[in-house]
Amino acid sequence: MKKVFLLLGICALGSTTQAQLFDRIKNKVQQKVNDKIDQTIDKATTPKKKDDQGNTGNNNTGNTADNNNTAAANNSAPSASTDIKAYSRFDFVPGEKIIVQENFAQDVIGEFPGQWNTRSGAELVTVSNRPGKWLAIKQDGIFYPEYITNKLPDNFTLQVDLMASNGIAGIGAITVGLIKASDTDEKFHYGDGSAASNPSFKVTFSPKSSGEGTFRYSSNLIGDHSISGTPYFNVPKKNYVRLSIWRQKQRVRVYVDSTKILDLPRALDADGGLNALVFSSYAPDYDKTDGVFYISNINLAVGAPDTRNKLITEGKFTTHGILFDTNSDHIKAESYGALKDIASVLSENAAVKVKIIGHTDADGNDKLNLDLSKRRAEAVKAALNKTFGIDVARMETDGKGKTQPIDNNTSEVGKANNRRVEFIKL
């Protein structure tokens, strides 16, 4: 109706007044358009702040992977709506205390990470469809974090994200190795994909451009073996994998994405003395094919959790294995193992009731983190009910945001330990 009166008014004016009015309207419309454009540009060029999980939004400042390598990330992006049940074969449960959380947050894009070592070269980049920084490897070499120096425990878990560009398919291989090394030279000598004489356990991925990739594993006890016909790194269809390794003394379990592919009861020496994590890459024609391997999101945690004893006897169980999408209460599918672990204890102890409490680190807005922690606790309650049949009447929820840290909030490891879900026996 207002528009009708406006048009009538315009028609009643003289031609000069009418022209001036149209000019003013035109200018206002143009100003709004310009403002909208400015806001869009600002959003596109301003890096996003860290969320409570230490992740940043995509921003293409600094060195960004080129078109070919960016496509590798685009082709492999997992669906955010992946159902938890898709990981029904994933019984991996992360260790209790995180000792390494490497996302390269402290390092500069375009440079080699300051606390790592190599005798070749690599640089940190961002990619278009995955958050955070990635170590881009474009040549043969051994790469390892120098801050792991002490003997690793008999029980620990390791998780790492690996990605490959289209150009590396069919020619390259990347190895993740856990070894015993007395000095730097031994790390470089025993760090490749072959079986070492020193105590070691290694897995190697060889991406393919057609058919299916090859997966190899080796240790000083069992030698070198391969599994062909695996669906991992079928480039460009599948350019990304999440590798999870669970060591319990001599026993080693290996998971790739949602699937357990190895369960070896005697893969390691009883007292192997592993003290180094190494990565190695090999390809004969990196330069010709523009091939690249990427590494990020390394999580090393100590101790296989004794969920039953801690919840039933001690009255409290804490897990870092229930993960969420960035700034969201959507539970990631790889949380299935941790959820199944607590659900089994609750199923076997039908009289037990629990309070589920979400916690965040200190990054970001306090009020938003508090709200997020409460919503995440509710999401865990819903998942335990829907997926595992735990009665909602047995579960209460709460969230504490950043207010109850169990570690510092000044390091990535400390923040990772503070981000957790607690179960309190009522």
N, C-alpha and C positions, 0 to 999 in steps of 0.2 A: 504494500500500500504506500509506503514511504517513497518507493521508486516512482509510482504513478504521480504523486503530488510533485515530486521533483521535476518530472518531465513536463507536467502542466505548467509549472512555474517557469521553466526554461522557455517554453513556447510563447509565454506571455511577455517575455522580455524583448527588448529591441535587439537588433542584429549585433550591435557592438557589445552590449552587456552579455548577450548569449555567447558570443565568441570568447569573452573573458572568462565566463563561468566554465565553459568547456576546457579552456586552457588550465584553469585551476584544478579541475577534476582530473585532467590528464596528467598534470604534474604530481598530484597526490598518488595516483595509481602507479606512476613510474617510480616514485620514491619507495613505495611498498615493495615493488619488484626488486629494486636495487638492494633494499634491506634484506630481503629474502636471499638474494644471491650472496651477499656478504656473510650471512649466517651460515650458508651452506659451505662456503669456502673455509670459514673458520673451523667448522666441524671436520672438514676433510684434512686440514693441515695441522690441527692441534693434537698432540699425543694424548691418549687417554690416561687417566690416573690409574695406579694399581688398585686392584680390588683386594679383598681380604685374603685371597689365595696367592697374592703376589704376581698375578698375571696382568699384563697390559693389553689394551686394545690394539688392533692392527694400526700401525702408522708407518708410512713409507719414507720417513726421514732417515738420513744416513744411507748406508749401502743396503740396497734391497736386491733380492735375487732377481735375475733377469727373466725375460718372458718364458724361456724354456724351463727354467727352474721353478718359477712361480706356478707354471702349469702343473708341475709335480705336486705342489701342495693342493691346488684346486681339484685335481683329479682324485685325490685321496682323502678329502675331508670327510670325517665320519658324520653321520646324521645325528643331530642333537636330540632327536626323538627316539634313539635306539632304546628298545625296551630292555629292562634288567634281565628278563628271561632269556634274551639272546646270549647271555653269558652263563647259561646254566651249567656248562662244563668247566667253568672258571672257578676253581676252589682256592685260588691264590689269596693269601692273607698277609698283608705287609707287616714287617716287624714293628715292635712296640715303640722304639725310640729312634728317631731319624738322626743319623750322624752326617749324612751328605745330602744336600738339596742344591743341585747345580742347575740353574736356569740362566747363568751368565748375566744376571741383573747388574752386577758390579762392574762389568767390562764394557768397553767401547765398541760400537759397531765399526766394522772395517779393520779391526785389529785381532791379533791372536790373544786368547784369554791370558791374563797376567799370572794366574796360578797353575797354568798347565805347561807342559814341555813337549817339544817335538824337534826332530832334526830335518824336517821338510817344511811344510807351511800349511796354514789354513786361516780363515778369517770369520768373524761373526757377522751374520746378516739377519735381516728380517725377511719373512715371506708373506705373501698377500693374504693367505687364507688360514694361517695358524698364528696364535699369539706368541709373544716372546721372541727371544733371540736364539739363533741356531748356529752351531759351528759348521761352516761349509768347508768340506774337504775336496780339493780339486787336484790332488796329486797323491802318489804313493807315499806311505809314511806310517809312523807310530805316533800316537797322541795319547797323553795321559795326564790326569790331575796330580800335581805334586803333593797336595795336602794329605793324601792317603799314604801314610808311612808306617803305621803300626799294624800288627797282626790283626786280621779281621776275625771276628768271633766264630765259633763253631756253628752258630745259628744266625743267619742274616738273610735279608731279601734285597734284591737289586731290581730296579726298574729303569728303563731308558727308552726314549723315543728315537726312532731311526727313520730317515726319509731318503729317497733317491730320486734324482732327476731322470727325465726320459733318456738322456744321452748316455747314461751309465749302464743301461740294460744290455745284457748279453756279453759285457766285457769286464765288469768290475765285481768286486767282492768287498764286504766290510765285516770285520771281526770284532766281537766284544769278548775280552779275555780277563779272567781273574787268575793271577799268577803269584808265585813266591819269587821275589827277586831281592838279591842282596845289595844291588846298587843300580845306578842309572843304566849302565851298559847291559845288564841282564834284562831290564825292562824292554830295551830296544831289541835285544837278541831273541827273547822269548815271546815278544808281543805279537807276532804275526799269527796267521791262521793255522799253522801246523802244530802237531802235538809236541809239547816241550818235555824235556827230561826233568825239569823242576816241577814240583806240584803245581797243577794248573787245571782250569776248566775253561773252554772257549766254545763260542758258537759263531758261525759264519753264514751270512746271507749272500747269495749270488742272484741278483735280479735278472729277469728275462723279459724280452720284449714280446715274445710269443710263447705260448705254452705256459708252463709253470716254473717258478724259480727253484733253486736247489738250496737245501739247508744242511750244513755240516756241523758236527760237534766233535770235540776231542778232549781228552785229559791224559795226564801222564800214566794213569792206571789202565784205561780202557783203549787207548790209541785213537785213531782218526776214523770217523764214520760219516756217512752222508745219507740224507733222506731226499729222494727225488720226488717229483710230482707234487710238491707243496705249493699252496696257493699264495705264498708270501712274496711280495715284491714282484707281482706280475705287471710290470710297467707297460703302458701308463695306467692300466686299470687299477692297480694297487701299488701305490708309491710310498706307503707309510705303514710302519708296524710299531706296536708297543711290546717290547721284550720284557718279560718278567722271569727272574731266576730266584729260586728259593732253595737255600742250602740248609740242611740239617745234618751236621757232622759229615758222614760220608755220602749221604743221600742228596741228590740234586734233582729238582723238578724244574722244567723249562716250559714257559707258556709264551705263545705268540698271539697277540690280541686276545680273543676269547677262548682259545683252545690250549689245553695241556698237550704238549707234543712229546715230552720226555719225562720219565720218572725212573731215575737210575739209582738203585740202592747202594752201589759201591763205585761211585764215580770219582771220589776223592779219598786221599789218605785220611786216616782217622785224625791225625794232627797235621794237616797240610801246611799250616802256617802261611796261608794266602795273605799278601800284604799290598797288592797293587791291582788297580783297575786300568786296563789298557784297551785302546781302540787301534785297529790297523785297517788301512785301505789299500786296495790294489786294483789297477786298471792299466792296460798297455797304451791307451790312446785318450787320455783325459782331454788334451788340447784339441784333438780332432773332432771329438764328439760333444764337447762342452759338458762332460759328465761331472756330477757332483753328488757326494753323500753328505747328509746332514745329521747332526747329533744334538739332542737337547733333553731337558727335563729328567735329569739323572737323580734317582732317589735311592739312597742306601740306608737301610734301617737294621737295627740290631734286635735280635731276640724274637723267636716265634711266640706269639701271645698264648697264654694259658687262660683262655676265656672263661672256662668253667670254674676254675679255682678262684680267679680274681673276682668274678661276679658273685658266685654262691658263697665262697668262704670269706673273702675280703670285703665284699659288698660294693665293689666299684670296678668297672672295666672301661678302659679308654682305647679308642681306635682312631688311627689315621687312615684307615682303609676305605672309609665311606667318603667318596669324592663327589663334587658338585660342579655343574657348569658355572662359568664365570658370572659373578653377581646374580646368581640364580639359586633357587631351591630344587632345581631338577637334578636328581641323582644320576651320576654317570653309570653306565652299564657295567663298567669294570669293578664296581663296588659289590658285585654279586657275592664274591667269596667272603668278604667281611660281614655282609648282611646274613649270609647263610650260617656263618660261624656263630653269631649271637642268637639267631633264630633256633639253631639246634639246641643250644643251652636252655633257652626259654621253653622249647617243646618238651625237653626231658625233665624240666622242673616246673610243672604246670601250676604250682601254687605261688611261684615267684612273680612279683610285680616290679616294674622298673620305672624310673624317671629318665627320660632321654633328654640330654642337655647339649645344645650346640654352642661352640666356641669359635671365635675368630681371632686373628692377630690384630695389631693396633693400627694397621694401615686404613686409610679412608675415614669416612664420617662415622662418628660414634653411634649416632642414632640409627643410621642405616645398617650398620653392622649388627647392632642389637636386634633390630627387626629381622635381618637376614638369618641370624643364628636361631631365632625362634621358629621361623618358617622352615628352616632346614631340619630342625628337630621334628616338626610336624610331618615333613616329607619322609623321614626315616620311619616314623610310626606308621604312616600309610603304607610304605613299602613292605614293612614286616607283616602287616595285616593282609595286604592284597596278594603278595607274592608267596609268603610262607605261612599264612593262616594264623598268625598270632592275634589273639583276641584284643581288640582296642581297649577293652576295660582293664587290661593288665598294664597299660602303658600311659604314663603322663609325660608331658613335654615342657621344656623351658629353654630359654636361650640367655647366655650371659655376655654375648658380644666379646669385647676385648678385656672385660673386667677381671678375669681370673686366669692370667697367664701362668704357664708352667715352665716357661723358658724366656729368654730375652726376646725383645722385639727389634733388635738392632742388626741381626744377621738373618740370612735366608733360612738357615737351619733352625734357629730359634723360632722364627715366624711359622715355619712348617710344623714344628712341634705344638705350637699354640693353636693351630687350626685343627680341631678335633671334635669328635662326638663322644660323649660320656654316657654310660649306663649306670645308674645308681639303684641298688636294690632297696626296695621300700619295705 
